[in-house]
Amino acid sequence: MKRKVLIGFLAIVLLAGLISCATFTDNTYKTLYTAGTSYDVAMKSVAALQAQGKITVEQRAEINKYATMYYVAYRGAVDAFEIYMKTNLATDQNKLTVALTEATGKLANLLAYINLIKGVK
């Protein structure tokens, strides 16, 4: 239960950052930072669980698939942010928003799968 609350809270924080009163650029930076940190913490936790024998090699391989999907989306969002910072065009801002939405969705999928393996309901 605690993990589901954490996933929900993370999603709210990431999306709220985009609509608060700070600038779009500041919100994007904070969103990317939070997503990157969350990924890092999640994968370190997975490594610790595997070392404790609570996650099998097969489960880790599946987690890694979700992690790769997230990381590719995250790098796409970072690239879109870099482009937007250079151009400041509305079309690039829209592309960045889509990339951020995709990355946060992939992160939510990764965290949900980790919770599924752990048996968190």
Biopython code that builds the backbone (N, CA, C, O; Angstrom):
import numpy as np
from Bio.PDB.StructureBuilder import StructureBuilder

atoms = [
    (1, "MET", "N", (0.821, -1.190, 0.000)),
    (1, "MET", "CA", (0.000, 0.000, 0.000)),
    (1, "MET", "C", (0.865, 1.254, 0.000)),
    (1, "MET", "O", (0.599, 2.211, -0.727)),
    (2, "LYS", "N", (1.902, 1.229, 0.828)),
    (2, "LYS", "CA", (2.786, 2.380, 0.936)),
    (2, "LYS", "C", (3.438, 2.686, -0.401)),
    (2, "LYS", "O", (3.604, 3.854, -0.753)),
    (3, "ARG", "N", (3.808, 1.660, -1.149)),
    (3, "ARG", "CA", (4.449, 1.854, -2.450)),
    (3, "ARG", "C", (3.479, 2.440, -3.469)),
    (3, "ARG", "O", (3.871, 3.272, -4.287)),
    (4, "LYS", "N", (2.218, 2.018, -3.430)),
    (4, "LYS", "CA", (1.229, 2.586, -4.354)),
    (4, "LYS", "C", (1.048, 4.068, -4.072)),
    (4, "LYS", "O", (0.922, 4.874, -4.994)),
    (5, "VAL", "N", (1.036, 4.418, -2.808)),
    (5, "VAL", "CA", (0.919, 5.825, -2.442)),
    (5, "VAL", "C", (2.132, 6.580, -2.958)),
    (5, "VAL", "O", (2.000, 7.695, -3.464)),
    (6, "LEU", "N", (3.313, 5.982, -2.835)),
    (6, "LEU", "CA", (4.537, 6.612, -3.317)),
    (6, "LEU", "C", (4.483, 6.836, -4.825)),
    (6, "LEU", "O", (4.883, 7.898, -5.301)),
    (7, "ILE", "N", (4.000, 5.868, -5.576)),
    (7, "ILE", "CA", (3.888, 6.012, -7.033)),
    (7, "ILE", "C", (2.911, 7.129, -7.367)),
    (7, "ILE", "O", (3.189, 7.961, -8.231)),
    (8, "GLY", "N", (1.779, 7.153, -6.696)),
    (8, "GLY", "CA", (0.795, 8.208, -6.930)),
    (8, "GLY", "C", (1.347, 9.579, -6.588)),
    (8, "GLY", "O", (1.142, 10.543, -7.325)),
    (9, "PHE", "N", (2.039, 9.660, -5.476)),
    (9, "PHE", "CA", (2.645, 10.926, -5.066)),
    (9, "PHE", "C", (3.681, 11.378, -6.081)),
    (9, "PHE", "O", (3.728, 12.556, -6.437)),
    (10, "LEU", "N", (4.510, 10.456, -6.547)),
    (10, "LEU", "CA", (5.528, 10.781, -7.543)),
    (10, "LEU", "C", (4.896, 11.327, -8.809)),
    (10, "LEU", "O", (5.362, 12.328, -9.354)),
    (11, "ALA", "N", (3.853, 10.688, -9.278)),
    (11, "ALA", "CA", (3.175, 11.148, -10.495)),
    (11, "ALA", "C", (2.596, 12.543, -10.295)),
    (11, "ALA", "O", (2.676, 13.385, -11.190)),
    (12, "ILE", "N", (2.017, 12.788, -9.133)),
    (12, "ILE", "CA", (1.451, 14.104, -8.859)),
    (12, "ILE", "C", (2.544, 15.161, -8.819)),
    (12, "ILE", "O", (2.380, 16.246, -9.377)),
    (13, "VAL", "N", (3.659, 14.853, -8.162)),
    (13, "VAL", "CA", (4.760, 15.808, -8.081)),
    (13, "VAL", "C", (5.302, 16.125, -9.466)),
    (13, "VAL", "O", (5.537, 17.289, -9.791)),
    (14, "LEU", "N", (5.502, 15.099, -10.282)),
    (14, "LEU", "CA", (6.057, 15.313, -11.614)),
    (14, "LEU", "C", (5.124, 16.147, -12.481)),
    (14, "LEU", "O", (5.575, 17.054, -13.181)),
    (15, "LEU", "N", (3.849, 15.856, -12.443)),
    (15, "LEU", "CA", (2.909, 16.599, -13.282)),
    (15, "LEU", "C", (2.580, 17.977, -12.704)),
    (15, "LEU", "O", (2.371, 18.928, -13.458)),
    (16, "ALA", "N", (2.534, 18.091, -11.389)),
    (16, "ALA", "CA", (2.257, 19.391, -10.776)),
    (16, "ALA", "C", (3.367, 20.376, -11.083)),
    (16, "ALA", "O", (3.129, 21.578, -11.199)),
    (17, "GLY", "N", (4.569, 19.869, -11.213)),
    (17, "GLY", "CA", (5.687, 20.736, -11.549)),
    (17, "GLY", "C", (5.485, 21.450, -12.868)),
    (17, "GLY", "O", (5.979, 22.561, -13.056)),
    (18, "LEU", "N", (4.769, 20.827, -13.776)),
    (18, "LEU", "CA", (4.537, 21.429, -15.084)),
    (18, "LEU", "C", (3.461, 22.498, -15.074)),
    (18, "LEU", "O", (3.410, 23.330, -15.980)),
    (19, "ILE", "N", (2.592, 22.490, -14.054)),
    (19, "ILE", "CA", (1.486, 23.435, -14.078)),
    (19, "ILE", "C", (1.532, 24.457, -12.945)),
    (19, "ILE", "O", (0.611, 25.263, -12.810)),
    (20, "SER", "N", (2.576, 24.440, -12.137)),
    (20, "SER", "CA", (2.659, 25.409, -11.044)),
    (20, "SER", "C", (3.043, 26.779, -11.584)),
    (20, "SER", "O", (3.152, 26.967, -12.796)),
    (21, "CYS", "N", (3.248, 27.735, -10.682)),
    (21, "CYS", "CA", (3.468, 29.106, -11.105)),
    (21, "CYS", "C", (4.907, 29.383, -11.555)),
    (21, "CYS", "O", (5.165, 30.462, -12.090)),
    (22, "ALA", "N", (5.819, 28.490, -11.370)),
    (22, "ALA", "CA", (7.188, 28.698, -11.834)),
    (22, "ALA", "C", (7.229, 28.625, -13.359)),
    (22, "ALA", "O", (6.246, 28.248, -13.997)),
    (23, "THR", "N", (8.350, 28.982, -13.924)),
    (23, "THR", "CA", (8.452, 28.979, -15.382)),
    (23, "THR", "C", (8.471, 27.559, -15.927)),
    (23, "THR", "O", (8.812, 26.607, -15.225)),
    (24, "PHE", "N", (8.101, 27.445, -17.177)),
    (24, "PHE", "CA", (8.104, 26.142, -17.836)),
    (24, "PHE", "C", (9.498, 25.516, -17.789)),
    (24, "PHE", "O", (9.639, 24.318, -17.546)),
    (25, "THR", "N", (10.510, 26.324, -18.020)),
    (25, "THR", "CA", (11.888, 25.828, -18.005)),
    (25, "THR", "C", (12.270, 25.297, -16.633)),
    (25, "THR", "O", (12.851, 24.217, -16.527)),
    (26, "ASP", "N", (11.950, 26.043, -15.582)),
    (26, "ASP", "CA", (12.247, 25.585, -14.226)),
    (26, "ASP", "C", (11.506, 24.297, -13.906)),
    (26, "ASP", "O", (12.070, 23.367, -13.329)),
    (27, "ASN", "N", (10.242, 24.256, -14.286)),
    (27, "ASN", "CA", (9.441, 23.062, -14.029)),
    (27, "ASN", "C", (9.978, 21.851, -14.775)),
    (27, "ASN", "O", (10.002, 20.743, -14.239)),
    (28, "THR", "N", (10.404, 22.062, -16.003)),
    (28, "THR", "CA", (10.955, 20.956, -16.787)),
    (28, "THR", "C", (12.218, 20.430, -16.136)),
    (28, "THR", "O", (12.392, 19.221, -15.983)),
    (29, "TYR", "N", (13.091, 21.333, -15.756)),
    (29, "TYR", "CA", (14.336, 20.910, -15.096)),
    (29, "TYR", "C", (14.030, 20.106, -13.836)),
    (29, "TYR", "O", (14.616, 19.046, -13.616)),
    (30, "LYS", "N", (13.115, 20.609, -13.013)),
    (30, "LYS", "CA", (12.769, 19.921, -11.764)),
    (30, "LYS", "C", (12.122, 18.568, -12.036)),
    (30, "LYS", "O", (12.378, 17.599, -11.320)),
    (31, "THR", "N", (11.297, 18.502, -13.055)),
    (31, "THR", "CA", (10.650, 17.240, -13.410)),
    (31, "THR", "C", (11.687, 16.211, -13.852)),
    (31, "THR", "O", (11.655, 15.059, -13.419)),
    (32, "LEU", "N", (12.601, 16.634, -14.712)),
    (32, "LEU", "CA", (13.649, 15.716, -15.174)),
    (32, "LEU", "C", (14.549, 15.284, -14.019)),
    (32, "LEU", "O", (14.938, 14.120, -13.935)),
    (33, "TYR", "N", (14.873, 16.205, -13.146)),
    (33, "TYR", "CA", (15.719, 15.878, -11.995)),
    (33, "TYR", "C", (15.014, 14.867, -11.085)),
    (33, "TYR", "O", (15.615, 13.881, -10.658)),
    (34, "THR", "N", (13.745, 15.121, -10.797)),
    (34, "THR", "CA", (12.986, 14.220, -9.931)),
    (34, "THR", "C", (12.835, 12.842, -10.563)),
    (34, "THR", "O", (12.976, 11.826, -9.882)),
    (35, "ALA", "N", (12.549, 12.803, -11.855)),
    (35, "ALA", "CA", (12.405, 11.518, -12.544)),
    (35, "ALA", "C", (13.728, 10.753, -12.550)),
    (35, "ALA", "O", (13.753, 9.546, -12.311)),
    (36, "GLY", "N", (14.812, 11.452, -12.819)),
    (36, "GLY", "CA", (16.123, 10.806, -12.827)),
    (36, "GLY", "C", (16.499, 10.267, -11.463)),
    (36, "GLY", "O", (17.020, 9.158, -11.349)),
    (37, "THR", "N", (16.236, 11.049, -10.431)),
    (37, "THR", "CA", (16.536, 10.621, -9.063)),
    (37, "THR", "C", (15.666, 9.429, -8.666)),
    (37, "THR", "O", (16.151, 8.484, -8.044)),
    (38, "SER", "N", (14.393, 9.474, -9.023)),
    (38, "SER", "CA", (13.483, 8.367, -8.706)),
    (38, "SER", "C", (13.937, 7.076, -9.368)),
    (38, "SER", "O", (13.907, 6.007, -8.757)),
    (39, "TYR", "N", (14.356, 7.185, -10.625)),
    (39, "TYR", "CA", (14.862, 6.018, -11.355)),
    (39, "TYR", "C", (16.095, 5.460, -10.659)),
    (39, "TYR", "O", (16.210, 4.250, -10.464)),
    (40, "ASP", "N", (17.008, 6.336, -10.288)),
    (40, "ASP", "CA", (18.241, 5.913, -9.631)),
    (40, "ASP", "C", (17.941, 5.180, -8.321)),
    (40, "ASP", "O", (18.507, 4.119, -8.059)),
    (41, "VAL", "N", (17.064, 5.740, -7.511)),
    (41, "VAL", "CA", (16.692, 5.118, -6.246)),
    (41, "VAL", "C", (16.017, 3.768, -6.485)),
    (41, "VAL", "O", (16.317, 2.790, -5.801)),
    (42, "ALA", "N", (15.110, 3.719, -7.454)),
    (42, "ALA", "CA", (14.403, 2.467, -7.747)),
    (42, "ALA", "C", (15.371, 1.372, -8.172)),
    (42, "ALA", "O", (15.270, 0.235, -7.709)),
    (43, "MET", "N", (16.305, 1.710, -9.049)),
    (43, "MET", "CA", (17.231, 0.683, -9.543)),
    (43, "MET", "C", (18.225, 0.255, -8.463)),
    (43, "MET", "O", (18.635, -0.906, -8.433)),
    (44, "LYS", "N", (18.611, 1.158, -7.589)),
    (44, "LYS", "CA", (19.471, 0.774, -6.460)),
    (44, "LYS", "C", (18.717, -0.148, -5.510)),
    (44, "LYS", "O", (19.298, -1.078, -4.951)),
    (45, "SER", "N", (17.438, 0.107, -5.330)),
    (45, "SER", "CA", (16.611, -0.765, -4.492)),
    (45, "SER", "C", (16.468, -2.145, -5.118)),
    (45, "SER", "O", (16.522, -3.161, -4.426)),
    (46, "VAL", "N", (16.287, -2.169, -6.427)),
    (46, "VAL", "CA", (16.184, -3.446, -7.145)),
    (46, "VAL", "C", (17.484, -4.240, -6.986)),
    (46, "VAL", "O", (17.452, -5.446, -6.739)),
    (47, "ALA", "N", (18.611, -3.571, -7.126)),
    (47, "ALA", "CA", (19.903, -4.253, -6.969)),
    (47, "ALA", "C", (20.045, -4.823, -5.559)),
    (47, "ALA", "O", (20.533, -5.940, -5.385)),
    (48, "ALA", "N", (19.622, -4.065, -4.560)),
    (48, "ALA", "CA", (19.698, -4.542, -3.180)),
    (48, "ALA", "C", (18.770, -5.738, -2.966)),
    (48, "ALA", "O", (19.143, -6.705, -2.302)),
    (49, "LEU", "N", (17.569, -5.671, -3.526)),
    (49, "LEU", "CA", (16.632, -6.787, -3.396)),
    (49, "LEU", "C", (17.166, -8.037, -4.085)),
    (49, "LEU", "O", (16.999, -9.149, -3.584)),
    (50, "GLN", "N", (17.805, -7.851, -5.229)),
    (50, "GLN", "CA", (18.376, -9.004, -5.922)),
    (50, "GLN", "C", (19.522, -9.592, -5.110)),
    (50, "GLN", "O", (19.652, -10.813, -5.021)),
    (51, "ALA", "N", (20.345, -8.750, -4.524)),
    (51, "ALA", "CA", (21.456, -9.228, -3.697)),
    (51, "ALA", "C", (20.948, -9.999, -2.481)),
    (51, "ALA", "O", (21.616, -10.911, -1.994)),
    (52, "GLN", "N", (19.774, -9.632, -1.998)),
    (52, "GLN", "CA", (19.164, -10.323, -0.859)),
    (52, "GLN", "C", (18.415, -11.586, -1.281)),
    (52, "GLN", "O", (17.901, -12.318, -0.435)),
    (53, "GLY", "N", (18.355, -11.839, -2.587)),
    (53, "GLY", "CA", (17.663, -13.017, -3.087)),
    (53, "GLY", "C", (16.161, -12.844, -3.200)),
    (53, "GLY", "O", (15.444, -13.830, -3.372)),
    (54, "LYS", "N", (15.668, -11.627, -3.109)),
    (54, "LYS", "CA", (14.227, -11.379, -3.172)),
    (54, "LYS", "C", (13.736, -11.150, -4.600)),
    (54, "LYS", "O", (12.531, -11.136, -4.853)),
    (55, "ILE", "N", (14.664, -10.974, -5.521)),
    (55, "ILE", "CA", (14.342, -10.826, -6.938)),
    (55, "ILE", "C", (15.229, -11.796, -7.705)),
    (55, "ILE", "O", (16.445, -11.818, -7.516)),
    (56, "THR", "N", (14.621, -12.593, -8.566)),
    (56, "THR", "CA", (15.377, -13.573, -9.338)),
    (56, "THR", "C", (16.067, -12.902, -10.530)),
    (56, "THR", "O", (15.797, -11.747, -10.860)),
    (57, "VAL", "N", (16.947, -13.649, -11.150)),
    (57, "VAL", "CA", (17.633, -13.161, -12.349)),
    (57, "VAL", "C", (16.618, -12.875, -13.456)),
    (57, "VAL", "O", (16.743, -11.884, -14.176)),
    (58, "GLU", "N", (15.627, -13.734, -13.587)),
    (58, "GLU", "CA", (14.596, -13.550, -14.612)),
    (58, "GLU", "C", (13.771, -12.289, -14.332)),
    (58, "GLU", "O", (13.471, -11.515, -15.240)),
    (59, "GLN", "N", (13.414, -12.101, -13.071)),
    (59, "GLN", "CA", (12.660, -10.901, -12.715)),
    (59, "GLN", "C", (13.489, -9.641, -12.960)),
    (59, "GLN", "O", (12.973, -8.620, -13.415)),
    (60, "ARG", "N", (14.768, -9.729, -12.653)),
    (60, "ARG", "CA", (15.650, -8.581, -12.886)),
    (60, "ARG", "C", (15.741, -8.268, -14.377)),
    (60, "ARG", "O", (15.771, -7.101, -14.768)),
    (61, "ALA", "N", (15.784, -9.293, -15.196)),
    (61, "ALA", "CA", (15.831, -9.077, -16.642)),
    (61, "ALA", "C", (14.578, -8.353, -17.122)),
    (61, "ALA", "O", (14.655, -7.465, -17.971)),
    (62, "GLU", "N", (13.428, -8.733, -16.578)),
    (62, "GLU", "CA", (12.177, -8.074, -16.949)),
    (62, "GLU", "C", (12.147, -6.633, -16.443)),
    (62, "GLU", "O", (11.704, -5.732, -17.154)),
    (63, "ILE", "N", (12.615, -6.419, -15.224)),
    (63, "ILE", "CA", (12.718, -5.054, -14.691)),
    (63, "ILE", "C", (13.616, -4.217, -15.596)),
    (63, "ILE", "O", (13.316, -3.058, -15.886)),
    (64, "ASN", "N", (14.710, -4.812, -16.034)),
    (64, "ASN", "CA", (15.643, -4.089, -16.902)),
    (64, "ASN", "C", (14.985, -3.678, -18.226)),
    (64, "ASN", "O", (15.326, -2.639, -18.791)),
    (65, "LYS", "N", (14.042, -4.493, -18.721)),
    (65, "LYS", "CA", (13.321, -4.114, -19.938)),
    (65, "LYS", "C", (12.506, -2.847, -19.699)),
    (65, "LYS", "O", (12.526, -1.921, -20.510)),
    (66, "TYR", "N", (11.788, -2.815, -18.575)),
    (66, "TYR", "CA", (11.013, -1.623, -18.226)),
    (66, "TYR", "C", (11.937, -0.429, -17.987)),
    (66, "TYR", "O", (11.633, 0.698, -18.380)),
    (67, "ALA", "N", (13.058, -0.694, -17.342)),
    (67, "ALA", "CA", (14.016, 0.377, -17.054)),
    (67, "ALA", "C", (14.588, 0.954, -18.341)),
    (67, "ALA", "O", (14.780, 2.166, -18.449)),
    (68, "THR", "N", (14.859, 0.101, -19.308)),
    (68, "THR", "CA", (15.385, 0.574, -20.586)),
    (68, "THR", "C", (14.354, 1.416, -21.316)),
    (68, "THR", "O", (14.689, 2.451, -21.892)),
    (69, "MET", "N", (13.093, 0.978, -21.294)),
    (69, "MET", "CA", (12.034, 1.770, -21.936)),
    (69, "MET", "C", (11.942, 3.150, -21.288)),
    (69, "MET", "O", (11.801, 4.160, -21.978)),
    (70, "TYR", "N", (12.024, 3.186, -19.957)),
    (70, "TYR", "CA", (11.998, 4.479, -19.264)),
    (70, "TYR", "C", (13.206, 5.322, -19.654)),
    (70, "TYR", "O", (13.066, 6.497, -19.993)),
    (71, "TYR", "N", (14.383, 4.725, -19.604)),
    (71, "TYR", "CA", (15.600, 5.501, -19.835)),
    (71, "TYR", "C", (15.634, 6.085, -21.245)),
    (71, "TYR", "O", (16.085, 7.214, -21.437)),
    (72, "VAL", "N", (15.166, 5.335, -22.218)),
    (72, "VAL", "CA", (15.094, 5.844, -23.593)),
    (72, "VAL", "C", (14.139, 7.043, -23.645)),
    (72, "VAL", "O", (14.448, 8.056, -24.272)),
    (73, "ALA", "N", (12.989, 6.927, -22.991)),
    (73, "ALA", "CA", (12.030, 8.039, -22.953)),
    (73, "ALA", "C", (12.608, 9.235, -22.198)),
    (73, "ALA", "O", (12.413, 10.382, -22.601)),
    (74, "TYR", "N", (13.309, 8.967, -21.116)),
    (74, "TYR", "CA", (13.941, 10.030, -20.329)),
    (74, "TYR", "C", (14.975, 10.781, -21.167)),
    (74, "TYR", "O", (15.007, 12.012, -21.176)),
    (75, "ARG", "N", (15.820, 10.024, -21.869)),
    (75, "ARG", "CA", (16.833, 10.671, -22.720)),
    (75, "ARG", "C", (16.162, 11.466, -23.837)),
    (75, "ARG", "O", (16.660, 12.522, -24.227)),
    (76, "GLY", "N", (15.043, 10.975, -24.351)),
    (76, "GLY", "CA", (14.291, 11.721, -25.353)),
    (76, "GLY", "C", (13.781, 13.037, -24.791)),
    (76, "GLY", "O", (13.796, 14.058, -25.479)),
    (77, "ALA", "N", (13.328, 13.017, -23.538)),
    (77, "ALA", "CA", (12.853, 14.244, -22.890)),
    (77, "ALA", "C", (14.012, 15.213, -22.657)),
    (77, "ALA", "O", (13.865, 16.421, -22.846)),
    (78, "VAL", "N", (15.146, 14.686, -22.253)),
    (78, "VAL", "CA", (16.324, 15.545, -22.059)),
    (78, "VAL", "C", (16.728, 16.183, -23.388)),
    (78, "VAL", "O", (17.018, 17.377, -23.446)),
    (79, "ASP", "N", (16.746, 15.392, -24.440)),
    (79, "ASP", "CA", (17.085, 15.922, -25.766)),
    (79, "ASP", "C", (16.087, 16.988, -26.210)),
    (79, "ASP", "O", (16.470, 18.021, -26.759)),
    (80, "ALA", "N", (14.786, 16.722, -25.965)),
    (80, "ALA", "CA", (13.754, 17.692, -26.325)),
    (80, "ALA", "C", (13.916, 18.983, -25.520)),
    (80, "ALA", "O", (13.676, 20.075, -26.034)),
    (81, "PHE", "N", (14.320, 18.853, -24.274)),
    (81, "PHE", "CA", (14.558, 20.030, -23.429)),
    (81, "PHE", "C", (15.722, 20.855, -23.970)),
    (81, "PHE", "O", (15.655, 22.083, -24.019)),
    (82, "GLU", "N", (16.772, 20.181, -24.367)),
    (82, "GLU", "CA", (17.925, 20.884, -24.930)),
    (82, "GLU", "C", (17.539, 21.636, -26.207)),
    (82, "GLU", "O", (17.963, 22.772, -26.419)),
    (83, "ILE", "N", (16.747, 21.006, -27.037)),
    (83, "ILE", "CA", (16.289, 21.664, -28.272)),
    (83, "ILE", "C", (15.424, 22.869, -27.930)),
    (83, "ILE", "O", (15.601, 23.948, -28.495)),
    (84, "TYR", "N", (14.486, 22.683, -27.000)),
    (84, "TYR", "CA", (13.610, 23.785, -26.616)),
    (84, "TYR", "C", (14.421, 24.954, -26.049)),
    (84, "TYR", "O", (14.116, 26.112, -26.334)),
    (85, "MET", "N", (15.437, 24.664, -25.259)),
    (85, "MET", "CA", (16.264, 25.722, -24.670)),
    (85, "MET", "C", (16.972, 26.533, -25.758)),
    (85, "MET", "O", (17.217, 27.727, -25.584)),
    (86, "LYS", "N", (17.296, 25.890, -26.869)),
    (86, "LYS", "CA", (17.977, 26.593, -27.969)),
    (86, "LYS", "C", (17.001, 27.395, -28.823)),
    (86, "LYS", "O", (17.346, 28.465, -29.323)),
    (87, "THR", "N", (15.784, 26.882, -28.990)),
    (87, "THR", "CA", (14.858, 27.507, -29.945)),
    (87, "THR", "C", (13.782, 28.372, -29.303)),
    (87, "THR", "O", (13.386, 29.396, -29.859)),
    (88, "ASN", "N", (13.307, 27.953, -28.123)),
    (88, "ASN", "CA", (12.186, 28.630, -27.453)),
    (88, "ASN", "C", (10.924, 28.686, -28.308)),
    (88, "ASN", "O", (10.101, 29.586, -28.142)),
    (89, "LEU", "N", (10.771, 27.748, -29.202)),
    (89, "LEU", "CA", (9.602, 27.693, -30.079)),
    (89, "LEU", "C", (8.458, 26.933, -29.408)),
    (89, "LEU", "O", (8.688, 25.965, -28.683)),
    (90, "ALA", "N", (7.241, 27.374, -29.653)),
    (90, "ALA", "CA", (6.061, 26.709, -29.093)),
    (90, "ALA", "C", (5.964, 25.262, -29.562)),
    (90, "ALA", "O", (5.553, 24.390, -28.797)),
    (91, "THR", "N", (6.336, 25.001, -30.803)),
    (91, "THR", "CA", (6.267, 23.623, -31.304)),
    (91, "THR", "C", (7.250, 22.727, -30.551)),
    (91, "THR", "O", (6.942, 21.573, -30.255)),
    (92, "ASP", "N", (8.433, 23.263, -30.242)),
    (92, "ASP", "CA", (9.401, 22.476, -29.477)),
    (92, "ASP", "C", (8.961, 22.312, -28.026)),
    (92, "ASP", "O", (9.264, 21.299, -27.395)),
    (93, "GLN", "N", (8.250, 23.303, -27.496)),
    (93, "GLN", "CA", (7.710, 23.186, -26.145)),
    (93, "GLN", "C", (6.651, 22.081, -26.108)),
    (93, "GLN", "O", (6.589, 21.308, -25.152)),
    (94, "ASN", "N", (5.823, 22.011, -27.145)),
    (94, "ASN", "CA", (4.814, 20.949, -27.221)),
    (94, "ASN", "C", (5.469, 19.578, -27.321)),
    (94, "ASN", "O", (5.032, 18.627, -26.674)),
    (95, "LYS", "N", (6.512, 19.478, -28.129)),
    (95, "LYS", "CA", (7.239, 18.201, -28.252)),
    (95, "LYS", "C", (7.854, 17.816, -26.913)),
    (95, "LYS", "O", (7.850, 16.642, -26.541)),
    (96, "LEU", "N", (8.377, 18.791, -26.196)),
    (96, "LEU", "CA", (8.965, 18.539, -24.880)),
    (96, "LEU", "C", (7.903, 18.061, -23.903)),
    (96, "LEU", "O", (8.145, 17.133, -23.131)),
    (97, "THR", "N", (6.744, 18.677, -23.927)),
    (97, "THR", "CA", (5.655, 18.267, -23.031)),
    (97, "THR", "C", (5.250, 16.819, -23.301)),
    (97, "THR", "O", (5.022, 16.047, -22.370)),
    (98, "VAL", "N", (5.164, 16.459, -24.573)),
    (98, "VAL", "CA", (4.839, 15.076, -24.936)),
    (98, "VAL", "C", (5.938, 14.129, -24.445)),
    (98, "VAL", "O", (5.645, 13.062, -23.904)),
    (99, "ALA", "N", (7.189, 14.517, -24.633)),
    (99, "ALA", "CA", (8.316, 13.678, -24.207)),
    (99, "ALA", "C", (8.328, 13.515, -22.685)),
    (99, "ALA", "O", (8.602, 12.424, -22.185)),
    (100, "LEU", "N", (8.038, 14.577, -21.955)),
    (100, "LEU", "CA", (7.980, 14.491, -20.492)),
    (100, "LEU", "C", (6.851, 13.577, -20.042)),
    (100, "LEU", "O", (7.019, 12.783, -19.116)),
    (101, "THR", "N", (5.710, 13.690, -20.694)),
    (101, "THR", "CA", (4.568, 12.842, -20.360)),
    (101, "THR", "C", (4.905, 11.375, -20.607)),
    (101, "THR", "O", (4.568, 10.510, -19.799)),
    (102, "GLU", "N", (5.566, 11.104, -21.721)),
    (102, "GLU", "CA", (5.962, 9.728, -22.030)),
    (102, "GLU", "C", (6.954, 9.201, -21.002)),
    (102, "GLU", "O", (6.825, 8.070, -20.533)),
    (103, "ALA", "N", (7.941, 10.015, -20.654)),
    (103, "ALA", "CA", (8.955, 9.575, -19.692)),
    (103, "ALA", "C", (8.340, 9.312, -18.322)),
    (103, "ALA", "O", (8.658, 8.306, -17.689)),
    (104, "THR", "N", (7.468, 10.196, -17.857)),
    (104, "THR", "CA", (6.868, 9.972, -16.542)),
    (104, "THR", "C", (5.935, 8.759, -16.567)),
    (104, "THR", "O", (5.811, 8.053, -15.566)),
    (105, "GLY", "N", (5.288, 8.518, -17.689)),
    (105, "GLY", "CA", (4.464, 7.319, -17.817)),
    (105, "GLY", "C", (5.296, 6.046, -17.767)),
    (105, "GLY", "O", (4.911, 5.066, -17.129)),
    (106, "LYS", "N", (6.434, 6.067, -18.442)),
    (106, "LYS", "CA", (7.333, 4.899, -18.426)),
    (106, "LYS", "C", (7.902, 4.677, -17.036)),
    (106, "LYS", "O", (8.079, 3.535, -16.612)),
    (107, "LEU", "N", (8.193, 5.767, -16.319)),
    (107, "LEU", "CA", (8.679, 5.628, -14.945)),
    (107, "LEU", "C", (7.602, 5.009, -14.067)),
    (107, "LEU", "O", (7.893, 4.132, -13.254)),
    (108, "ALA", "N", (6.374, 5.452, -14.221)),
    (108, "ALA", "CA", (5.260, 4.879, -13.456)),
    (108, "ALA", "C", (5.113, 3.386, -13.762)),
    (108, "ALA", "O", (4.857, 2.592, -12.858)),
    (109, "ASN", "N", (5.273, 3.004, -15.028)),
    (109, "ASN", "CA", (5.198, 1.584, -15.411)),
    (109, "ASN", "C", (6.308, 0.780, -14.745)),
    (109, "ASN", "O", (6.070, -0.317, -14.240)),
    (110, "LEU", "N", (7.515, 1.327, -14.746)),
    (110, "LEU", "CA", (8.649, 0.650, -14.109)),
    (110, "LEU", "C", (8.375, 0.449, -12.621)),
    (110, "LEU", "O", (8.540, -0.655, -12.100)),
    (111, "LEU", "N", (7.962, 1.503, -11.946)),
    (111, "LEU", "CA", (7.715, 1.403, -10.507)),
    (111, "LEU", "C", (6.567, 0.447, -10.209)),
    (111, "LEU", "O", (6.620, -0.304, -9.235)),
    (112, "ALA", "N", (5.542, 0.471, -11.034)),
    (112, "ALA", "CA", (4.411, -0.446, -10.839)),
    (112, "ALA", "C", (4.860, -1.895, -11.009)),
    (112, "ALA", "O", (4.429, -2.769, -10.256)),
    (113, "TYR", "N", (5.720, -2.156, -11.989)),
    (113, "TYR", "CA", (6.190, -3.526, -12.202)),
    (113, "TYR", "C", (7.060, -3.991, -11.036)),
    (113, "TYR", "O", (6.954, -5.134, -10.591)),
    (114, "ILE", "N", (7.908, -3.112, -10.553)),
    (114, "ILE", "CA", (8.731, -3.471, -9.378)),
    (114, "ILE", "C", (7.822, -3.816, -8.215)),
    (114, "ILE", "O", (8.060, -4.799, -7.514)),
    (115, "ASN", "N", (6.782, -3.021, -7.998)),
    (115, "ASN", "CA", (5.836, -3.302, -6.918)),
    (115, "ASN", "C", (5.099, -4.617, -7.146)),
    (115, "ASN", "O", (4.839, -5.352, -6.194)),
    (116, "LEU", "N", (4.763, -4.920, -8.391)),
    (116, "LEU", "CA", (4.087, -6.176, -8.707)),
    (116, "LEU", "C", (4.970, -7.366, -8.317)),
    (116, "LEU", "O", (4.506, -8.328, -7.706)),
    (117, "ILE", "N", (6.222, -7.281, -8.676)),
    (117, "ILE", "CA", (7.149, -8.373, -8.344)),
    (117, "ILE", "C", (7.294, -8.512, -6.823)),
    (117, "ILE", "O", (7.361, -9.618, -6.287)),
    (118, "LYS", "N", (7.341, -7.382, -6.160)),
    (118, "LYS", "CA", (7.486, -7.408, -4.703)),
    (118, "LYS", "C", (6.215, -7.828, -3.999)),
    (118, "LYS", "O", (6.235, -8.117, -2.802)),
    (119, "GLY", "N", (5.092, -7.867, -4.734)),
    (119, "GLY", "CA", (3.830, -8.274, -4.125)),
    (119, "GLY", "C", (3.128, -7.149, -3.399)),
    (119, "GLY", "O", (2.258, -7.399, -2.564)),
    (120, "VAL", "N", (3.490, -5.910, -3.702)),
    (120, "VAL", "CA", (2.843, -4.765, -3.076)),
    (120, "VAL", "C", (1.502, -4.559, -3.747)),
    (120, "VAL", "O", (1.411, -4.535, -4.974)),
    (121, "LYS", "N", (0.466, -4.410, -2.951)),
    (121, "LYS", "CA", (-0.873, -4.238, -3.499)),
    (121, "LYS", "C", (-1.391, -2.865, -3.232)),
    (121, "LYS", "O", (-2.512, -2.541, -3.625)),
]
sb = StructureBuilder()
sb.init_structure("model")
sb.init_model(0)
sb.init_chain("A")
sb.init_seg("    ")
for serial, (resi, resn, name, xyz) in enumerate(atoms, 1):
    if name == "N":
        sb.init_residue(resn, " ", resi, " ")
    sb.init_atom(name, np.array(xyz, "f"), 0.0, 1.0, " ", f" {name:<3s}", serial, name[0])
structure = sb.get_structure()
